[in-house]
């Protein structure tokens, strides 16, 4: 069984380096979360229209921590790579940075 993985998605002015992405992830994990930035809202809406795993009782609502300008996606489904690819694809589509702390990879 796969270990759950977090992916962080947020709006940034340009590509993020690993140190910038790691610092932003730490900041988000330590801060209260709230209202939407428009591109983050569009990302969340589109993500919720997909099905991470139709056979799973876990929904996107249970797997998303949504903040003012960022989202932490808790990838808890067996086909993690497929879900991670979807999150990265939608993040790029909406002009957002995507950071996977476990692999220390920032994607824009």
Secondary structure as UniProt FT lines:
FT   STRAND          5..11
FT   HELIX           18..30
FT   HELIX           38..48
FT   TURN            54..55
FT   HELIX           60..63
FT   STRAND          64..66
FT   STRAND          70..75
FT   HELIX           80..93
FT   TURN            94..95
FT   STRAND          96..100
FT   TURN            101..104
FT   STRAND          105..107
//
